[in-house]
Amino acid sequence: FPVTIMEGKVQLNGTTGQSVDIRCSSTATIARTGGSTITISPVKVSFSSAQSYGAATDCNGTGNTVITSTLSATASDNVAYFGGELDVSGVNINGTYNTNLTNGVPLTVTVTESE
């Protein structure tokens, strides 16, 4: 399914009226050189408009549909917004963190056409 990745959001490109299911992993881990990691949990998602973190839907694994939506003719309505909490307790937060380093675990998002 074609998507465009942007910071914190995913733009879905498809046919107007097409129904899609969104699934996403409930956690991710960012790491920095030297081994420090920070868990992002829980990961949440909203569709069509950004919502406050508390109002967004919990991602609960790529095997579970968390949002089903119909694509609009307006591209800005076809956006999934993602966010998560970072637990930095006891972690050296200095440095650059990402999921591509050792011990990093990316957020996985699956988008499929609804049946």
N, C-alpha and C positions, 0 to 999 in steps of 0.2 A: 504494500500500500504506500503510495508516495507521501512523504512528509518532508518538511523543511525544519531543521533543528535550529533553534535560537535559544539564547539564555533564558531559562525559566519557562519556556513555552514551546509548543510544537504547533506549527501551522499545517492543517490537513488540506490536501488538494484532491478534489474528487468531483463527482457529478452532483449538481444540485438535487436534493431529495434523497440522496444515497444515505442509508442508515449505517452507522459505524459503532463498533464496540471498542472501548479503551480498557486495557489492562496494564497494570504497572506494579513493579516490585515495591514492597513496603519499606525497604531500607536501601541505603547505599553507603559506601565508605570512601572517604577521601583520604589520601595519604600524602606524605611529603618525604623527600629524600632524608634518610636517617631513620625511617621506620615509624614515626608518629602517625596515628590515624585518628580520624574523627568520624563518628557514625552520624548519618543523616537519618533520623527516624522520629516520628513516623513521616513518611512521604505522603503528601496529599495532592489532589488534582481537582480542578474545576474546568468546565468547558463553556466556551462562548464568551464568558466575562471573568475577569480575575475576581476572586472572592477573598475575604479575610481568611487567614489560615484556619481559624476555628470553624468556619462555615464550609470549607472545602471537604471533599470526599476522601476518606482514607484509601490509599492504595493497599491492596491486600494480596498481592502476588499476581504473576503473569497468567495464572490459570483461572483467575476470577475477574469477570467483567465488572468494572466499577461505574462506568458511564456508558450509556447507549444514547446516541444523538443522531439527528438528521442534519446533513450538510446543507448549508444555506448558499444562496447566490452571492452573498456578501462575504468575501474572504475573511474579514476581521471577525466574523461570527464563528469561524471554523478553527478556533484556537483552543488547545488544551494547555492550561497553566499548571505548573508544578511547583511545589514548595516543600520544605521539610525543616525540622528542628535540628540544630547542631548541638551536641553535648560536648562542650569543651572543658568539662571538669577534669582537672588534673592533667591536661594536655598542654604541651608547649605549642601555642598557636602561632608562633612566629614562623614565617616561611610560606612557601607556595604549596598549596595542596591541590591534588587532582586525583581522578580515578585511574589514571594510566600508570601510576607508580606501583611498586610492589606493595601488596596488601590492600590496594584500592579495589573497590567493587562498584561498577557503574550502576546507575539507575536503568532498569530495563523497562521499556514501554512497548507494548504490542497493540497495534491497531488493525482490526479486521472488519470486513463488511459483515453487518448483522445478517443473520439468517431469518 
